[in-house]
Amino acid sequence: MNLLPKEALELYKRIESDQHAVDCEILVFPPALYVSELIGESGSVSVGLQNFHPSESGAFTGEISISQICAIGAKHALVGHSERRMIFGESNEFLKEKINAALAHSVVPIVCCGETLAHRDAGTHLDFVCSQLNETIGHLSAEELGCCVVAYEPIWAIGTGRTATSAQAQEMHKHIRTWVAKHFGTESADSLSILYGGSCNASNASELFACPDVDGGLIGGASLDAASFLKIARAF
């Protein structure tokens, strides 16, 4: 929930104008008010939604339906970000509905998962994240999973300045890929994109992205400065 309209447009244009210098796909997820305008401006940098409701329409005041986001041309959406889980109480069951709705409308869900500090300190973080995945995407077919992206975001490292070490990130990403291989097969596991989110910035991106099972980043605060964001993108 950052930036006013003029600032958001300026940031997007700066990223768009320089993205040719990076060797990765870039997606941006601005506040919903700006999505339609930025899609109109978009070239090779795609624009997605931070949130949506799985229903086609109805009495859900303040929400944006899956059919509405499709109507404006959005092709990607975040699902299950830790703030949606923790602040707005979105359960794994509800997130499963959102994932099903996104896939039914050919919208790519970026499915977020991650543990609290309590889970990590208790040593239950690996099992906890896999339980999140099992309850949100475990029911999908291998073909449907191929239309998803997974983003690991350790809750204890979001906005705190505390980042998972590259070893911690790799451990979790490898564990997720192993879980996928067990449930969907090695081909699905090898092809799935798993992003890291959690205080990733220009100074630590290269080390994180060098991990063999880290395929990209879900960037928060560091994305609000074009130069910093593009430096992260160039870390691939």
N, C-alpha and C positions, 0 to 999 in steps of 0.2 A: 504494500500500500504506500508506494513512494512516487514522487514527482507529480508536478502539475502538467497539463496537456502540452504546453509549449516545450517544457523540459523533456518530456517523454519523446516527443517527435524529434527534437534535436539529438537526443541520445541515440535513437534508432537510426537516424540518417548518418550519424558518424560511424556507427557500427557497419551499416550497409555499405558505406562508401569505401571502407577499408577491408571488408571481409575477403576480398580477392587475394589478400596477402596471407591468408591462413589456409591450412590444409585439413579442414574439418568442417562438418556441418554445424551451422549455428541456428538455434531456435531461441526466440525471446518470448517471455510470458509477462506482458504488462498488465496493469489493472484493467479490468473488463471494459471500463469506459473508453479506453483508447484502442481496443483491439481492432474494431472495424476500420478506423482511420488508418492504422498502421498496416493492416492487410492491403488497403488501397495503395499504400506507398511501397509495398514489399516487392522485392526482387528475389534474390537468392537466400535472404534471411527470412525464415518462416516465423509466423506469429501464432502463438497458442494461448489457451485460457488457463488461468491459475485454478479455476474451479468451475463446476457446473452441477446441475441437478439431473439425475438420470431420467426423469419423466419427460414426456413429449411436451406437456403443457399442464396447467392446473393451478390450484390455489396454493402456491408456494411463494408467498410475497417476498420479494427481494432476491429470488433465485433466477438463474439463467438456465433454460432447458437445453438438453442435448440437441434438439432439433434447431433451436435458435442459433447455437454456435455453428452448426453446420451451414445454416442459411447465410451466414456472413463469410463463409469460406475458411473457417479455422479447421485445421487438420490434426492438431495436437492438443492435449490437455493434461495438466498435472492431476494425479489422483492420489489421495492419501498423504499429502505433505504433513509433516509432524504437527504443524500449527493447526491444520484442519482436524487432525486427530485429537490434539490436546486441548485446544481452545474451544473448538466447536463440537467436540464429542463425536466425530465421525467414527463409527465402528467398522471392523473388518467386513461385517455383513453388508453394511451400506456401501462400502467401497467396492465390494464385489458387484453390487448392482450398477455402480457407476462404470466399472470396467466393462461389464456386459453391454451397457448402453453405448459406450464409446465404440466398442468393436462392431456392434450392430449398425453403427452409422459411419463406419470407416474412419473413425477418429483414433489416432494413435494415443493410447494412455501411457503416460510416464508414471509408473507405479512406484510410489515411495515406500520405503521401509526403513526401520532403524530403532535402536534401543536407547533407553534412558541410562544415566550414569549408574543407577541402582542395579540394573540388569548387568551392566558390564562389570561392576565391582563384585557382583555375586557370581560371576562366571557363567551366567545363563544367556549371554547376549547372542550367541550363535543359534541356540534353540529358539529364542524369542523371535528373532528375525525370520527364521524359517517357518515359525507358526504364523506370522503375519502373511507370508507368501502363500502358505498352504491354504489359508482362509480367504485369500483375495484372488489368487490366480491358479490355485491348485486344481480347480475344476475345468480349466480350459483345455482345449485340444492343442496338440503341438503346432498346428497351423495358426490357431488363434494366438498362442504365445508368441509366435513369430511376428505378430503385428504389435507387440508391446515392447516397451523399454522399462528396465528396472533401475531405480535410483536408490542407492544406499546413503542414508543421511543419519549418522550418529547424533541423536538429539542433544547429547552433552557437548557437541562441538558446533552447534548452530548459533551463530551470533555471539559466541562467547569468546572468540579469539583463540579458543583451544581447538586444535586440529588433531584428528587421528593421525598417528604416525603412518608412514607409507607401509610399514609392516602390518599395522592394525587394519588399514584399509585393504591391503592385499589378502589378509587372512579372511576377512568377511566376504570380499568379492569372490574369492576362490570357493568359500563355503556355499555361497549362493549358487555359483555355477555348478558345484557338485550336486546340490539339491535339485537343480533343474535337470541335470543329466540323469539323476535317479528317477525322476517323475516323467520326463519328456524325451529322454534320449540324448546321446552325446552330440548329435547334429544340432539340436535345439540349443543345447548349452553352449556350444562353440559359436553359434551365430547370434546369441542374445547380447544386446548392448547393456552393460551395467555401468551406470554413472556413479561418481562419488560426489556427495554434497556434504558440506560441513566445514565452514570457514576456509574453503579453498580460495587461494588468492595468487597474485602474480609471483610471489616469492616461493611458494611451495608447490605450485602446479606441476612443474617439470618432474619433480620427484614422485608426486602422486601418480601422474599419468605414465610414468615409466614402469609402473607395476603391471605385470602381464595380464591381470584380470580386470584392470581399470580401463574402461573404454571411453570415458569422457567425464565431464563435470556438470553438476547442477549448481550453478553459481548464484549466490544470494547477493549480499551487500557489495561485493567486488564488481558486480555487473553494472552498478550505478555510475561508474566512471568508464567512459569508452576506452581510454588508453589502457587502463588496468585490465578491463575485460578482454581486449584484443591481445594483450600480452599473454593472458591465460590461454587464449585460443591458439596462439603461436607456440605454446609449449608442447603441442603434439608433434 
